[in-house]
């Protein structure tokens, strides 16, 4: 399977404006898995309890998206400044979508993001783009309708896989509502060599970048998924865990980028994070 995923690290961290980040299916393949607390902060509400993880993609995601209370109760609003992280070579402009999976297999997940300013006020009408790879560590590569595809590193991102080249899986854009919220249906990302599992995002205001960065995941969660879940276990544990500072982007200062996790009753995951920007 080595040809089916990337073999190098993404471009090293680039300098962007200072921002702030805060942590805040019925399927026969469902697998009982007990996981520890994989939250990015100390809030007990983010503890991941034992569950049966669903498989087979978003077609088995039946849970409703949570309300804004998910963020209001997640943490106090205090300011912690952090640098943006590199866009990487696998970005191109994404379509406005609710379900970004294009029917790909994987652990069905809800991705919920909220943007607020340094005064804790929700930021409406901002454009949030997200992108990540599939269970085999491949990015989609169909740039035919993208005006900014010139910087997309084709074969490096898709592994020259024929399906990946024709796809737009796991890319999407949404506009924040009055609560600063966006929701996506997706699957938990896979891994590729030399990077820990991650999700890219960018926030724009009137086509002007507010922040470009990435989120990552606790090692206990990624190990459990990669070694036991039926949609991921064929590739095994990722070769670059988050701990130890080996990841070329997050390094040894990854705590503030770790995404918060909850298990849904339908076996899907809830992935959520608050983004705080200086406006």
JOUR-V997899 format. One record per residue. N is the residue number from 1. RES is the residue in three letters. PHI is phi in degrees with one decimal (999 if undefined). PSI is psi in whole degrees, -180 to 180 (* if undefined). OMEGA is omega in whole degrees, -180 to 180 (NA if undefined). Layout:
BEGIN
<<N,RES,PHI,PSI,OMEGA> <N,RES,PHI,PSI,OMEGA>>
END
This chain:
BEGIN
<<1,UNK,999,1,-174> <2,UNK,-59.4,-31,-179> <3,UNK,-73.7,-11,-174> <4,UNK,-94.6,6,175> <5,UNK,-146.8,166,-175> <6,UNK,-71.2,147,-174> <7,UNK,-115.6,8,-178> <8,UNK,-133.3,163,175> <9,UNK,-75.7,157,175> <10,UNK,-72.9,171,179> <11,UNK,-54.6,140,-177> <12,UNK,-61.7,162,-176> <13,UNK,-54.7,136,179> <14,UNK,-109.6,161,-179> <15,UNK,-87.4,126,176> <16,UNK,-133.2,173,-179> <17,UNK,-59.3,152,179> <18,UNK,-70.7,136,178> <19,UNK,-134.0,-178,173> <20,UNK,-131.1,142,179> <21,UNK,-125.8,146,175> <22,UNK,-135.1,141,168> <23,UNK,-75.5,126,174> <24,UNK,-107.2,*,NA> <25,UNK,999,127,172> <26,UNK,-88.6,109,-175> <27,UNK,-144.3,135,-177> <28,UNK,-66.5,-17,-180> <29,UNK,-90.5,6,-179> <30,UNK,-58.9,138,-173> <31,UNK,-122.3,124,177> <32,UNK,-66.7,124,-180> <33,UNK,-139.0,132,175> <34,UNK,-102.6,124,-178> <35,UNK,-123.6,152,178> <36,UNK,-81.3,-177,175> <37,UNK,-62.9,120,-179> <38,UNK,-117.2,24,-178> <39,UNK,-75.6,162,178> <40,UNK,-91.3,-1,177> <41,UNK,-141.1,-170,-174> <42,UNK,-95.7,7,-177> <43,UNK,-70.8,125,-177> <44,UNK,-64.3,-23,-177> <45,UNK,-68.5,-14,-179> <46,UNK,-97.4,7,179> <47,UNK,-65.0,132,178> <48,UNK,-88.6,120,-179> <49,UNK,-95.9,164,178> <50,UNK,-55.3,141,-179> <51,UNK,-157.9,175,169> <52,UNK,-104.0,115,180> <53,UNK,-76.7,133,176> <54,UNK,-75.8,165,177> <55,UNK,-138.8,178,174> <56,UNK,87.4,5,174> <57,UNK,94.2,-173,-172> <58,UNK,-69.5,-13,176> <59,UNK,-62.4,-20,179> <60,UNK,-103.4,17,176> <61,UNK,-96.6,110,-178> <62,UNK,-116.2,-8,-179> <63,UNK,-67.1,147,174> <64,UNK,-80.7,147,175> <65,UNK,-64.7,141,-179> <66,UNK,-71.4,164,178> <67,UNK,-79.8,178,179> <68,UNK,-63.4,-19,177> <69,UNK,-55.9,-23,176> <70,UNK,-53.1,-40,-178> <71,UNK,-92.2,-35,-179> <72,UNK,-61.7,-32,-177> <73,UNK,-99.4,-2,-172> <74,UNK,-75.2,-38,-177> <75,UNK,-165.4,160,173> <76,UNK,-71.1,158,-178> <77,UNK,-96.2,97,173> <78,UNK,-127.3,154,-170> <79,UNK,-93.9,125,173> <80,UNK,-128.1,114,-177> <81,UNK,-80.5,143,176> <82,UNK,-148.7,157,180> <83,UNK,-81.4,152,171> <84,UNK,-69.4,164,178> <85,UNK,-120.0,163,-173> <86,UNK,-58.4,143,174> <87,UNK,-65.2,-36,-177> <88,UNK,81.8,169,-175> <89,UNK,-87.9,4,-173> <90,UNK,-110.8,21,179> <91,UNK,-93.2,139,158> <92,UNK,-150.3,158,-172> <93,UNK,-58.4,134,-174> <94,UNK,-105.1,158,177> <95,UNK,-74.9,160,173> <96,UNK,-78.0,114,-175> <97,UNK,-141.5,152,171> <98,UNK,-92.6,-52,177> <99,UNK,-100.2,115,-175> <100,UNK,-101.8,12,-172> <101,UNK,-85.5,-22,-174> <102,UNK,51.2,34,176> <103,UNK,76.4,11,179> <104,UNK,-66.9,149,176> <105,UNK,-73.1,167,178> <106,UNK,144.0,174,177> <107,UNK,-72.5,109,-176> <108,UNK,-60.2,138,-174> <109,UNK,-142.7,149,169> <110,UNK,-102.0,127,178> <111,UNK,-109.1,112,-177> <112,UNK,-118.8,126,180> <113,UNK,-127.5,145,176> <114,UNK,-131.1,135,177> <115,UNK,-108.8,126,173> <116,UNK,-131.3,166,177> <117,UNK,-95.3,-177,-176> <118,UNK,-67.8,-11,175> <119,UNK,-99.1,12,177> <120,UNK,71.7,19,180> <121,UNK,-91.1,129,178> <122,UNK,-58.2,143,-178> <123,UNK,-110.2,107,-178> <124,UNK,-88.4,160,173> <125,UNK,63.6,29,172> <126,UNK,-98.8,151,-180> <127,UNK,-97.6,124,177> <128,UNK,-114.9,125,175> <129,UNK,-109.9,141,174> <130,UNK,-130.4,150,174> <131,UNK,-156.1,143,178> <132,UNK,-158.4,172,-176> <133,UNK,-89.7,173,-179> <134,UNK,-91.7,-172,-175> <135,UNK,-62.8,-23,179> <136,UNK,-94.9,8,178> <137,UNK,78.7,23,-178> <138,UNK,-109.1,137,170> <139,UNK,-89.4,147,174> <140,UNK,-72.0,156,-172> <141,UNK,-138.0,20,180> <142,UNK,-82.6,96,-176> <143,UNK,-100.2,14,-172> <144,UNK,-57.0,-34,-177> <145,UNK,-107.6,17,-179> <146,UNK,-102.5,128,-177> <147,UNK,-78.9,-13,-175> <148,UNK,-118.7,34,-174> <149,UNK,-78.8,-5,-175> <150,UNK,-60.8,-29,-178> <151,UNK,-95.4,4,179> <152,UNK,-76.0,125,-175> <153,UNK,-89.1,66,180> <154,UNK,-11.7,-92,-175> <155,UNK,-62.6,-31,177> <156,UNK,-60.7,-38,-176> <157,UNK,-87.3,-37,-175> <158,UNK,-96.0,-10,-174> <159,UNK,64.3,16,-176> <160,UNK,57.5,25,175> <161,UNK,-72.7,131,-172> <162,UNK,-62.6,-38,179> <163,UNK,-70.2,-41,180> <164,UNK,-63.6,-40,-178> <165,UNK,-61.2,-32,-177> <166,UNK,-93.5,1,-171> <167,UNK,-108.5,166,172> <168,UNK,-127.7,27,-175> <169,UNK,-61.8,150,175> <170,UNK,54.7,44,170> <171,UNK,-137.9,135,179> <172,UNK,-164.6,160,179> <173,UNK,-130.4,143,176> <174,UNK,-146.0,158,180> <175,UNK,-105.4,131,-179> <176,UNK,-65.0,140,179> <177,UNK,-86.0,-168,-176> <178,UNK,-64.3,-20,177> <179,UNK,-94.8,7,-179> <180,UNK,74.9,18,-171> <181,UNK,-102.2,148,164> <182,UNK,-135.6,151,179> <183,UNK,-131.3,137,174> <184,UNK,-129.5,145,167> <185,UNK,-93.9,130,-176> <186,UNK,-153.6,-167,173> <187,UNK,-127.7,154,177> <188,UNK,-59.1,134,-176> <189,UNK,-67.7,156,169> <190,UNK,-90.1,-169,-178> <191,UNK,-127.3,159,170> <192,UNK,-136.0,162,-168> <193,UNK,-60.0,138,174> <194,UNK,78.9,2,174> <195,UNK,-129.0,141,170> <196,UNK,-74.4,159,-179> <197,UNK,-61.6,135,-173> <198,UNK,-154.6,165,174> <199,UNK,-128.0,128,176> <200,UNK,-84.3,150,171> <201,UNK,-150.8,156,171> <202,UNK,-141.5,147,178> <203,UNK,-119.9,128,-180> <204,UNK,-120.8,148,173> <205,UNK,-128.7,110,-176> <206,UNK,53.3,48,178> <207,UNK,68.3,10,177> <208,UNK,-107.7,126,-179> <209,UNK,-65.4,129,172> <210,UNK,-94.1,-37,178> <211,UNK,-163.9,144,171> <212,UNK,-128.6,125,-176> <213,UNK,-160.4,-166,-177> <214,UNK,-145.8,153,172> <215,UNK,-115.7,153,-180> <216,UNK,-131.0,-173,-173> <217,UNK,-136.8,151,177> <218,UNK,-59.3,140,-177> <219,UNK,-62.2,-35,-179> <220,UNK,-61.9,-41,179> <221,UNK,-68.1,-49,-177> <222,UNK,-63.2,-38,179> <223,UNK,-64.6,-44,-180> <224,UNK,-61.5,-44,-179> <225,UNK,-67.1,-47,-174> <226,UNK,-69.7,-22,-176> <227,UNK,-106.3,-14,-176> <228,UNK,-126.7,-23,-176> <229,UNK,-76.4,135,-174> <230,UNK,-62.1,-24,-180> <231,UNK,-86.8,-8,-175> <232,UNK,-125.5,-24,-170> <233,UNK,-66.1,-18,179> <234,UNK,-65.0,-18,-180> <235,UNK,-106.4,-18,177> <236,UNK,78.0,-171,-174> <237,UNK,-67.0,144,179> <238,UNK,-63.0,148,-177> <239,UNK,-84.2,-7,-180> <240,UNK,-131.3,89,177> <241,UNK,-68.6,164,180> <242,UNK,-70.4,-39,-177> <243,UNK,-69.0,155,177> <244,UNK,88.7,-4,177> <245,UNK,69.6,21,-176> <246,UNK,-80.7,-23,-180> <247,UNK,-67.5,135,-173> <248,UNK,-74.1,-14,-180> <249,UNK,-103.6,-53,-177> <250,UNK,-77.7,-31,-180> <251,UNK,57.9,-140,-177> <252,UNK,-97.1,6,-178> <253,UNK,-118.1,54,-171> <254,UNK,-96.5,-11,-169> <255,UNK,-54.2,-43,-175> <256,UNK,-72.5,-11,180> <257,UNK,-100.1,-2,-178> <258,UNK,-73.7,126,-176> <259,UNK,-75.2,145,176> <260,UNK,-82.0,146,-171> <261,UNK,-133.3,140,167> <262,UNK,-136.8,153,173> <263,UNK,-91.4,136,174> <264,UNK,-92.5,157,-178> <265,UNK,-64.5,-24,-180> <266,UNK,-84.5,5,180> <267,UNK,91.1,-3,176> <268,UNK,-83.9,171,176> <269,UNK,-107.4,147,169> <270,UNK,-105.5,117,178> <271,UNK,-109.0,122,-175> <272,UNK,-144.2,152,-178> <273,UNK,-161.3,146,176> <274,UNK,-100.2,136,177> <275,UNK,-113.3,126,179> <276,UNK,-116.2,125,-177> <277,UNK,-118.9,152,172> <278,UNK,-87.3,117,-178> <279,UNK,-104.5,*,NA>>
END
